[in-house]
Amino acid sequence: MAALKDVSFDVPEKQICGFIGPNGAGKTTLFSLITGAARPSSGKVHFRGKDVTGMSASSLVKKGVARTHQVVRPFKAMTVLENVQVAVHYGRRAVVRTGIAREHAMETLKLVGLDRKANALASAISLGEQKRLEVARALATAPELILLDEICGGLTGSETSAMMDLLHNIREQGTTIMYVEHDMKAIMAVCDRITVLNFGRKLAEGKPEEVQNDSAVIEAYLGKSTFGSTKNG
């Protein structure tokens, strides 16, 4: 059985596009296919009008596509700043000079609110801060498209709210966002468009309010209680 089948969509530039669905719906697989971690058995992936199907993750980073992962994996023996600096060196702009790369890394840490933790070991900061570091490393590659995979998983309400503010800031700076999340309140609040996956197929697509009111989505995924709390939240 295919993890994804007949899934087709466009991502408008400079928007936040959410992808939701139950566990096993194919959301992370979709991200892996787009970012070169897996190769589709059929179908094509296009970025800025060019076929990038099967291109390696490192090559896609050079073209301006970056992602985060559900499970954070920083270089634990390195500082927060060094983690981000590595991404600057190997990102789309491939900054070679250490001093310039360090400046870019610090700018990125300021954007995500981690500049005061720059010299801390990545292993010594909290989960919420490690999630922000994961976003910072992706941003440091200078992406035009960033794919964020459950960056609010395990966060408190206040941390989630701050992460939503960060997403808005990233979009305002001109970066397009694809966003997978299980927190319905968060994703409905922050996304311009939402695509719903179910058993590897696209179930629905539209603006948040359209998806919330889609009877097929309510039945297959949201459920009446979740739907109700999302509308009232």
N, C-alpha and C positions, 0 to 999 in steps of 0.2 A: 504494500500500500504506500502511495506517495505521501510524503509529509506535506507537500503543497501541490495543488492541482488547479490549473486555470485561474491563477491569481494575477490580475492585471490592474494597474493603477498608475496615476501620475502624481508626482509630488510638486506642487506649485512652489516657485522660488520664494524664499524669505517668509515661509509660513511654518507653523508647527503642526505636523501631521501625526496624529495618534493612531496606534494599532492596538486593538484590544481583542480579547477572546479567552476562553477557558484554557486551563493547562492542556498542552498537547495540540493546541489549535494551529501551531506552525509559526508563531511570532518570532521566536529566536532563530528558527531555521531560515525564515525570510531575511533576517538581518545578516545571517551568515552567508547566504547566497549573494546578497547585494555587496557585501564587503570583502568577498574573496576567500572566506574561510571554508566555503563549500562550493561545489560546482553543480549547476542544475542539469538534470538529465534531458530537459527540453526547455524551450523558452529562452528569452533574451533579457538582459539587464542593460539599460541605456542610461548614461549620465551625460547631461548636456548634449544630447543628440548623438552621442557616439556609443557604439557597442562595447561594453566593458565586461561582457560575460566571461566568467572564469579567470579574470585577471587576478593576480595575487594581491593579498592585502597590502603589502608594501608598495606595490605599483599604484594601487588605488589611493593610498595616502598621498602619494606624489601628485595625483590628479585632483585631490581635494576632498576625499571621502574618509571620514574617521568614525570610530565607534567606541562605546564603552561596553562593559560586560556586567552581567548580573552579579557575579562574584568578583570583588575587587582584588587585584593582584599587583600591588605596588612593589617596587624594588625596596624591600623592607630594610635593608642595611644602608640605604641611601637616604639623604634628607628629602624633605618635601620639594625643595627647590631643585635638587639634582634630578629627581624624578621627572619634573616638568622640563628641565633643561635638555634631557635626553630626547624628549619629543620634539623640541625646537630644532635640535641638530638633524634629526631624521625626518622632519616633516616636509610639507610641500615646498617650503622655501629653502630648506636644507642649509640653515645658518651654520657656517663653519667656525667663525671667530667666537671664542669662549665668552668674551666680555659682552658681545652683542646678544648671544644666545641667553646669557644670564639675565640681561635686561628684559628681553622678551618673556622669559620665564617668570620674572617678577611681576610684569604687567598682567600676565595671565593669572597669577596667584591673587593679585589685587582684585581682579574681576570676579573670582569665585570666593573671595573673602578668606583666603588662607595666607596672605602676605605675612601676618604675624607668626605663622607657624613655619616659615620658610626654612629655618635651620633645625627644625625638629626632625627626628627620624620618622620615616613613614609608618614604621611599626608602632610608634608611640602615640599617634593621634587617634581620635575616636572614630567609630564607624561612619558617623555623619561626615566627618572631615575627610575620611578616606574616600567616600563617595564623591565629594567635591574635588578631591585630588584626581580621581578617575576622569571626571569631566575636564579638569584642567589639562591633563595629559593629552586628551583628545583635541581640545581647543588649541593647544600649543603647536599642533601640526599645521595650523592655519587652514582648517577645512572650509569648503563652501557648503558641504552637507555633513551633518553630524548625526549619527544614529545612537540614541540613548536607550539602554536596555535596563529597565527597572531601577532607575537611580534613586527612587524613594523607598525601595524595599528596606524595612528595618528602621526607618527614620521615625522620629517623634513628629507630632503635629506641627510644632513650630519649625522643625528642620525641613519638613515637607513644604511648608509655606515659603520658607526662604529659598528652597530649591526652585519653586515655581517662579519666584521673582527673578532668579538667575536665568531661567529659560527665556523669560521675556527679554532680559538684557541681551542675551545671546542673539535672539531673533532681531532685536533692534539694531544690532551691529552688522546685520546683513547675512547671517548664517541661517541656512535652511535646516530644519530639525525634523527627524523622524523619531517617534517616541513610543516605546512600549512600556506600559505600566498597568498594575493591577489595582491601583488606588483610583477608583472611579471618580471620586470627588475631585481629585487633582487633575486627572486627564481631561475631564469634561470642562474644567475651569480654564485650562491653559491652551487647549488645542484649537486651531482654526478649522481643521477637518479631522474626521475619524474614520478609519476603516476597521470593520469587524471581521475577524476570521473565526471559522468554526469547522473543525475536522479538516483543516487544510484548504478550505475554500473561502472565498470572499462572500460573506453573508450580507453585508450592507456597507454603505459608504455615504458620507455627507457631513453636514455641520453637526456639532454636538447635540443641538436640540432636535435635529432630525433623527439622529441615531437613538436618542433617548426615547423617542416616541414611535420607533419602529417596532411593531408587534412581534416580528420574527426575532429581533434582537432581544427583546424582553423575555420571550419564551425560551430562547436557546442559551442566553448568557446572563443578562442583567438580573432577571427575576423581579417579581413585583416589589419585594422588600428593598432590594438594592436600588431599583429604579426610583422608588419613592424617596429614599433617603438622598439619592443624588439630586433629584429635582428640588428638594427642599433645602439642600445644603448650600 
